[in-house]
Amino acid sequence: MTSRTHIDTGISQVTTLLASATGDARAAATPCDEWTVAGLTDHLVHTAGQLVTMARGEEIDWSTTPQSVDDPMPLWTERTDELLAVIDGGSPLPLGMVAAELSVHAWDLATALGRDTDDFDQAVAEEGMAFMSANLTDERRVGAFYPEQPAPVGANAYERLAAFAGRTVERSNPSP
């Protein structure tokens, strides 16, 4: 079962990546054809706000366009602090869903920035995978995820989750 600690760790990992996504790196392509690093950071900030709304039991509209920001850190910090507070208040929001969102996009952002996810807390992505494998049907993939792709030999939990979410994952130095 996903814990508040997993969510805090996932947020921290994404925060570190966001902090390094500056300057020319913001124009870089991501594993998602429709996003640059800037677009992905906007999506992450927007999603954090959507998760707060969902955690409060309110209806959300996933089709709304994310606000474009040059520096995502202040808004990201505000929204993730609010998310953690709502979770601490006993929200019924499935924490596995939050772990999945954080983990898939941590892999997307790390890959775009030329980093791997081997040093990330693998338990966060494992919790995300548990949630997604139990809840992501073929019908729910439409418009949000591509068909599952094969994960390479030696893939870590983030890479396996990314492949499950339809990303093409390549490992430059596969583990045995």
Backbone torsions as a table, in degrees:
resi	resn	phi	psi	omega
1	MET	NA	134.8	-178.8
2	THR	-68.4	135.8	-179.4
3	SER	-108.2	165.8	175.5
4	ARG	-60.0	-35.0	178.8
5	THR	-61.9	-40.1	176.9
6	HIS	-61.1	-41.9	-179.0
7	ILE	-66.3	-44.2	178.1
8	ASP	-59.4	-43.6	178.6
9	THR	-64.3	-44.3	178.4
10	GLY	-60.6	-42.3	177.7
11	ILE	-63.3	-43.5	-179.9
12	SER	-60.9	-41.9	179.5
13	GLN	-64.3	-44.0	179.0
14	VAL	-66.9	-38.7	178.9
15	THR	-58.7	-43.9	178.3
16	THR	-60.8	-42.5	178.6
17	LEU	-66.2	-45.0	179.8
18	LEU	-59.5	-39.6	-179.4
19	ALA	-63.8	-26.1	-179.7
20	SER	-94.5	-3.4	-178.5
21	ALA	-91.9	71.2	-176.8
22	THR	-123.2	169.7	174.9
23	GLY	56.5	-134.1	-177.9
24	ASP	-62.9	-25.3	-179.5
25	ALA	-61.2	-26.8	-178.3
26	ARG	-66.7	-21.9	179.4
27	ALA	-89.6	-6.3	-176.7
28	ALA	-65.9	150.5	175.6
29	ALA	-72.4	155.1	174.7
30	THR	-117.1	172.2	175.7
31	PRO	-64.3	-12.2	176.4
32	CYS	-96.2	114.8	-174.9
33	ASP	-51.5	-33.0	-174.1
34	GLU	-83.8	-4.9	-175.6
35	TRP	-125.1	140.5	162.3
36	THR	-91.1	177.6	175.7
37	VAL	-58.9	-42.0	178.8
38	ALA	-60.7	-43.9	178.5
39	GLY	-64.4	-38.8	178.1
40	LEU	-66.8	-40.4	178.8
41	THR	-65.8	-38.5	175.8
42	ASP	-61.5	-42.5	178.2
43	HIS	-61.6	-44.6	180.0
44	LEU	-60.5	-45.1	179.2
45	VAL	-63.4	-44.6	179.4
46	HIS	-61.8	-45.2	-178.8
47	THR	-63.8	-37.5	177.0
48	ALA	-58.7	-41.5	176.8
49	GLY	-66.0	-40.5	178.0
50	GLN	-63.2	-39.1	178.8
51	LEU	-66.1	-35.7	175.1
52	VAL	-61.3	-47.6	179.7
53	THR	-59.7	-45.8	179.7
54	MET	-63.5	-41.3	-178.7
55	ALA	-63.1	-27.7	177.3
56	ARG	-81.2	-2.2	179.7
57	GLY	83.4	13.0	-179.7
58	GLU	-93.1	157.3	178.0
59	GLU	-74.2	143.4	176.8
60	ILE	-124.1	158.6	177.4
61	ASP	-117.5	102.1	-177.5
62	TRP	-68.7	-13.0	-177.7
63	SER	-84.4	-6.4	180.0
64	THR	-65.8	146.8	-178.1
65	THR	-83.0	131.7	177.7
66	PRO	-63.6	145.5	173.7
67	GLN	-70.2	135.8	177.6
68	SER	-88.1	126.3	-179.9
69	VAL	-129.7	142.2	178.3
70	ASP	-74.7	-36.4	179.2
71	ASP	-123.1	100.6	-176.3
72	PRO	-75.0	-13.4	-170.8
73	MET	-60.0	-48.0	-178.3
74	PRO	-60.8	-46.6	-178.5
75	LEU	-69.8	-39.4	175.9
76	TRP	-58.1	-47.5	-178.9
77	THR	-63.4	-45.1	179.0
78	GLU	-59.1	-48.2	-175.3
79	ARG	-71.5	-38.9	179.7
80	THR	-72.8	-32.8	173.5
81	ASP	-62.5	-42.5	178.1
82	GLU	-64.8	-41.1	178.2
83	LEU	-60.7	-46.8	179.4
84	LEU	-62.3	-37.6	178.8
85	ALA	-65.3	-41.8	179.1
86	VAL	-67.0	-39.8	176.6
87	ILE	-62.5	-44.5	179.2
88	ASP	-62.9	-25.6	178.9
89	GLY	-79.8	2.0	175.6
90	GLY	96.3	24.2	178.9
91	SER	-58.3	142.6	176.1
92	PRO	-81.5	6.1	179.4
93	LEU	-54.5	128.1	178.8
94	PRO	-65.2	114.0	-177.6
95	LEU	-66.6	-26.7	175.5
96	GLY	-62.5	-34.9	177.2
97	MET	-66.0	-41.7	178.6
98	VAL	-64.6	-43.6	178.8
99	ALA	-61.3	-39.5	179.1
100	ALA	-64.2	-47.0	-179.7
101	GLU	-60.5	-47.3	-179.8
102	LEU	-63.7	-41.1	-175.1
103	SER	-72.2	-45.0	179.6
104	VAL	-60.8	-46.0	-177.0
105	HIS	-77.8	-23.1	171.1
106	ALA	-63.8	-43.4	177.9
107	TRP	-63.8	-45.3	178.9
108	ASP	-55.8	-49.4	-175.8
109	LEU	-69.8	-43.4	178.3
110	ALA	-59.8	-44.5	-179.9
111	THR	-61.4	-45.0	179.6
112	ALA	-62.9	-31.1	-178.6
113	LEU	-91.0	4.2	177.7
114	GLY	77.9	22.6	178.8
115	ARG	-109.4	157.2	171.8
116	ASP	-102.7	176.4	-177.8
117	THR	-114.0	16.5	-179.1
118	ASP	-61.9	-33.6	-177.4
119	ASP	-89.4	2.5	176.9
120	PHE	-77.5	158.8	176.4
121	ASP	-69.6	107.3	-174.2
122	GLN	-66.3	-23.9	-179.5
123	ALA	-63.1	-31.5	-179.8
124	VAL	-63.8	-48.3	179.4
125	ALA	-68.8	-33.8	176.5
126	GLU	-62.9	-39.3	176.6
127	GLU	-67.4	-39.5	176.0
128	GLY	-62.8	-40.4	178.4
129	MET	-65.8	-40.4	178.3
130	ALA	-59.3	-43.7	179.2
131	PHE	-66.3	-49.8	-176.1
132	MET	-64.8	-40.9	-178.5
133	SER	-67.2	-25.9	178.1
134	ALA	-85.7	-20.1	-170.8
135	ASN	-124.0	-17.3	-176.0
136	LEU	-91.7	94.3	177.7
137	THR	-85.3	168.2	177.4
138	ASP	-58.1	-37.6	-180.0
139	GLU	-65.6	-34.9	-178.5
140	ARG	-80.1	-14.6	177.7
141	ARG	-71.5	-31.0	-173.5
142	VAL	-57.1	124.4	177.5
143	GLY	84.8	-14.2	-177.9
144	ALA	-123.4	-35.1	-176.3
145	PHE	-137.0	150.8	174.3
146	TYR	-87.7	169.3	176.7
147	PRO	-59.9	149.6	179.9
148	GLU	-55.7	139.5	178.4
149	GLN	-112.3	158.8	177.5
150	PRO	-71.6	139.6	174.9
151	ALA	-89.4	141.2	-179.2
152	PRO	-69.6	158.3	175.1
153	VAL	-57.4	134.7	179.0
154	GLY	81.3	8.8	-178.6
155	ALA	-62.8	140.6	174.9
156	ASN	-82.4	178.9	-175.3
157	ALA	-62.1	-36.5	178.8
158	TYR	-67.2	-40.8	179.4
159	GLU	-67.9	-40.4	177.3
160	ARG	-63.8	-41.5	179.1
161	LEU	-65.6	-43.0	178.2
162	ALA	-60.5	-43.6	177.6
163	ALA	-63.2	-40.8	177.8
164	PHE	-61.4	-36.2	-179.7
165	ALA	-80.4	1.7	174.1
166	GLY	99.8	7.6	177.8
167	ARG	-82.6	149.4	172.7
168	THR	-85.9	116.8	-175.3
169	VAL	-111.2	128.1	174.4
170	GLU	-122.6	141.9	179.5
171	ARG	-114.1	121.6	-177.3
172	SER	-76.1	-32.4	179.4
173	ASN	-130.4	75.6	-176.5
174	PRO	-61.7	141.0	174.6
175	SER	-79.6	150.8	179.6
176	PRO	-67.9	NA	NA
